[in-house]
Amino acid sequence: MIAPSTPHLHHASTRQDLVDWGPQPDALEGASASSGKLVHKGPDNRPETGIWVCTPGRWRLAIPRDEFCHFVAGRATYTSDKGEVIEVEKDTIVMFPAGWSGDCTVHETMRNVYMLF
């Protein structure tokens, strides 16, 4: 078999060989913990793509670069500092623009496949 030339992972929605990324920083409520699997980082970490899993809790966040997320499990609410509310669940796709800030409340452990540009 020829080795693939394109970084990829199979079974992103059920993959279990994730790495513990520790507690979610800037916690407001609960003790959210993150884990994931990096698929690829380009030069200067652009783009970065992988799988991210986060347990319930609430924290502050600021998106440093455009980030595309495909949520494949769980349920969460993102609320921007401007009052915009984004409800995510399985099969939700969100493109967060660079500079988006607010908070995230994870209601049920969420899993997303992301690309940070």
C-alpha positions as CSV (number, residue, x, y, z in Angstrom):
1,M,0.0,0.0,0.0
2,I,1.3,3.5,-0.8
3,A,1.5,5.9,2.1
4,P,-1.0,8.8,1.8
5,S,0.3,12.2,0.8
6,T,-2.5,14.1,2.5
7,P,-2.8,14.2,6.3
8,H,-6.1,12.7,7.4
9,L,-7.9,10.8,10.2
10,H,-10.7,8.2,9.9
11,H,-13.7,8.1,12.2
12,A,-13.4,11.7,13.6
13,S,-16.7,11.4,15.3
14,T,-15.8,8.3,17.3
15,R,-12.0,8.3,17.5
16,Q,-10.7,7.4,20.9
17,D,-6.9,8.0,20.7
18,L,-7.1,11.6,21.8
19,V,-4.5,13.5,23.8
20,D,-5.4,15.2,27.1
21,W,-5.1,19.0,26.5
22,G,-5.9,19.8,30.1
23,P,-8.4,22.2,31.7
24,Q,-10.1,24.8,29.6
25,P,-8.5,28.1,30.3
26,D,-10.4,31.2,31.5
27,A,-13.1,29.1,33.2
28,L,-16.3,30.9,34.4
29,E,-18.2,27.9,35.6
30,G,-17.5,24.2,36.0
31,A,-14.3,22.3,35.2
32,S,-14.3,21.9,31.4
33,A,-11.4,19.7,30.1
34,S,-10.2,19.4,26.6
35,S,-8.7,16.6,24.6
36,G,-8.0,16.2,20.9
37,K,-5.9,15.0,18.0
38,L,-3.8,17.2,15.8
39,V,-4.1,16.3,12.1
40,H,-1.8,18.9,10.6
41,K,0.1,22.1,11.3
42,G,1.5,24.1,8.4
43,P,4.3,26.6,8.4
44,D,3.9,29.1,11.3
45,N,1.0,26.8,12.4
46,R,-1.1,27.9,9.5
47,P,-3.4,26.1,8.8
48,E,-3.9,23.9,11.9
49,T,-6.5,21.2,11.7
50,G,-7.7,18.5,14.1
51,I,-10.3,17.1,16.4
52,W,-11.3,18.9,19.7
53,V,-13.4,17.4,22.5
54,C,-14.5,19.5,25.5
55,T,-16.5,18.5,28.5
56,P,-19.3,20.6,30.2
57,G,-18.5,24.0,31.7
58,R,-18.4,27.6,30.7
59,W,-15.4,29.8,29.8
60,R,-14.3,33.0,28.0
61,L,-12.7,32.8,24.6
62,A,-11.3,35.0,21.9
63,I,-10.7,33.5,18.4
64,P,-7.2,34.5,17.2
65,R,-7.7,33.6,13.5
66,D,-10.5,32.5,11.3
67,E,-11.7,29.1,12.5
68,F,-14.0,26.7,10.8
69,C,-15.7,24.1,13.1
70,H,-17.9,21.1,12.2
71,F,-19.5,19.9,15.4
72,V,-20.0,16.1,15.2
73,A,-21.3,15.5,18.7
74,G,-22.6,17.3,21.9
75,R,-24.3,20.6,22.5
76,A,-23.0,24.1,23.4
77,T,-24.0,27.7,23.3
78,Y,-21.5,30.4,22.1
79,T,-22.5,34.0,23.1
80,S,-20.5,36.9,21.6
81,D,-19.6,40.1,23.5
82,K,-22.1,41.8,21.1
83,G,-24.9,39.5,22.2
84,E,-25.0,37.1,19.3
85,V,-26.0,33.6,20.3
86,I,-24.9,30.5,18.4
87,E,-26.4,27.2,19.4
88,V,-24.4,24.2,18.3
89,E,-25.2,20.5,18.2
90,K,-24.3,17.5,16.1
91,D,-24.0,18.5,12.4
92,T,-23.7,22.2,13.0
93,I,-21.0,24.1,11.0
94,V,-19.7,27.5,12.2
95,M,-17.1,29.8,10.7
96,F,-15.8,32.0,13.5
97,P,-14.1,35.2,12.2
98,A,-10.7,36.3,13.7
99,G,-11.4,38.5,16.7
100,W,-14.7,36.9,17.7
101,S,-14.9,37.0,21.5
102,G,-17.4,36.0,24.1
103,D,-18.0,32.9,26.1
104,C,-18.9,29.2,25.5
105,T,-21.1,27.0,27.6
106,V,-20.8,23.3,26.9
107,H,-24.1,21.5,27.9
108,E,-23.1,18.0,26.7
109,T,-19.6,17.0,25.8
110,M,-18.9,18.4,22.4
111,R,-16.6,17.2,19.6
112,N,-15.7,19.2,16.6
113,V,-13.4,18.9,13.6
114,Y,-11.7,22.3,13.2
115,M,-9.4,24.2,10.9
116,L,-7.7,27.3,12.2
117,F,-6.5,29.5,9.3
